[in-house]
Amino acid sequence: MFFSMGKDIDFDEYRRLAEISDSNPKLLESIYNCEFLGFIDGDDKRVGCLLHPSIHQGVNLREYSFYGPELCARHFCPSYAHLTAVEQSAVFMALDDWYLYGQVITDIDFVKEFFRLVQDRMGDSLRAERLQDRRVRSALRAFFELKESWKFCSPHNRLGKYYFSHSEYQIARIEYEKRWKIKPSKFDKILVSLSSDFENQKEIWEAEGLIEEKIEKFIETYCSSS
């Protein structure tokens, strides 16, 4: 819609049309969703800032955004600071789908806990050059894809470990002791990041088995790569 409005864009009209066409309910009303986030290619595969100078022959149109050009240019998500360079590269190299990439790269616990478990078991740090192996990337992607196909995903208003209620967000927890008189799962951070909601202890065991399978497969593939 943005690019179809031609060179002389009426930004007020674009905002009005964008608001009308947005049929997806917000997880949290108080969080601003920038209307200038969209596909910047013709194939609807690359997401970015529709006002960025790189797609307007060097002209910076971010003054029309809610946050303004300075904040837009300087802002980095928390993952930029909290994920290591190798962890960032691993996510980037394993995923070529913009939606799944967005789900994974912004979930710090999900990424870091996986690599902590993997590295502890291998007794070695992850090496970026091993990710050049297509099989290693495929095994890593299989773990990340749990974000899209998780069997025990909560039906409630959740985004990873966060849930939303009355214009506020809180961190969700799995009440192992309270509900089932058991200790927290060794995969608790991953289970919470997957928005897990369990009915009984058997489901927890099954969930742990699914995660264990992905971890073992990644380690096996990674260690056999050259």
Protein Blocks (a to p, Z undefined) as FASTA:
>chain_A
ZZmnojbdcfklmmmmmmmmmmbdcfblklccdfkbccfbfnopagcdfkbfklngoiaf
klmpmnojmlmmmpccfklmmpcfklmmmmmmmpccfklmmmmmmmmklmmmmmmmmmmm
nopacdfklmmpmklmmmmmmmmmmmmmgfklcfbdcehjbcceehiacdddddfklmno
pacdfklmmmmmnopacfbfklmmmmmmmmmmmmmmmmmmmmmpZZ
